[in-house]
Amino acid sequence: MPVVGWTDDEGLTWKFEDIAAGYGKFAAPRPVLLAMAATDSGRGYADVTASFIASRLWRQKLLQERHLLYPHWADSYFLWLGIAVHSAAEEAALRDARPGDVITERQMCYQHHAGPWVGGRVDLLIREGAGQSPFALWDYKTTGAYTGKMIVANGIVTERPEWQAQLSIYRWLARQATRSHKANGGGMVNQPLDVGPIKVCCLYRDWKPRDGVPPVQTFTVPYLGDAAVRELIDTAVADWLKLRDVPDDALPPCELDQLWLQGIENPRSPNCGKLLRCEEYCLVPHYCSQYQTALMMRNQKGLKGFTLELAQAAYCEVASWK
């Protein structure tokens, strides 16, 4: 049976070999696999992307590049759903607007001081005013309704600072002369745009009427400022150049707040004691010395779940290996 797949912007090849491939009993019919493989994620255009600059997950990024050659199709399921939702919303915007007033899926990258290519892909740029008004920059996020409740309660800068960083980089890139792709001499040229407000549109994949928020919400994101964005990019490029040849065990550990330790405030939670990002969102925990060290410490103590002390001990242990 023929192989279908794509390569994403982190260098991962999503390869689906047959309809029976699955986690245990999980399988997908071939038409679904073909649809997933045919979805244009538009990736592979830059070395260092805005999303990873914002997330600071260098350990995860580099371990995935080194070890995760062919992820399972199920690992890309929510990615595929998100891309499908984005595409539908972007096509509707194109049909509704005047020619020249909408730009969708704009890939923007540039070569940083003759080194790596830095880039991002913005979902939607649209003029919301009359005439030649500035473009508003929109980014769609398919996420959980809990995220919306926390943003309403605490503000987007507090709850999702990585979104603010990512979309600020997008805005900065859109205002520069950039290229569409790192390959073939940089692809097409993108002319600078006059970009004004930044907005994130959250579409809640698990929404229920009792959640207390609407199924779709839009939030305005404050721009970090040109100087802050340039500093983010400069720091990320320096880290990329420094870490790309570092052995796995010497990679800097993920910060404790990035591990999403569950249950500190709510011991009755079914996720209590989980390092949620490691156990449910990371594709390479078996290659990660930080997670494996925490797991070993937990087993030695005979505990069923992780604690803050265990996570801190594993962090310090791995940090000492540099």
Secondary structure, 3 states (H helix, E strand, C coil): CCCEEEECCCCCEEEECCCCCCCCCCCCCHHHHHHHHHCCCCCCCCCEEHHHHHHCCHHHHHHHHHHCCCCCHHHHHHHHHHHHHHHHHHHHHHHHCCCCCEEEEEEEEEEHHHCCEEEEEEEEEEECCCCCCCEEEEEEEEECHHHHHHHHHHCHHHHCHHHHHHHHHHHHHHCCCEECCCCHHHCCEECCCCEEEEEEEEEECCCCHHHCCCCEEEEEECCCCHHHHHHHHHHHHHHHHHHCCCCHHHCCCCCHHHCCECCCCCCCCCCCCCEHHHHHHCCCHHHCHHHHHHHHHHHHCCCCCCCHHHHHHHHHHHHCCC
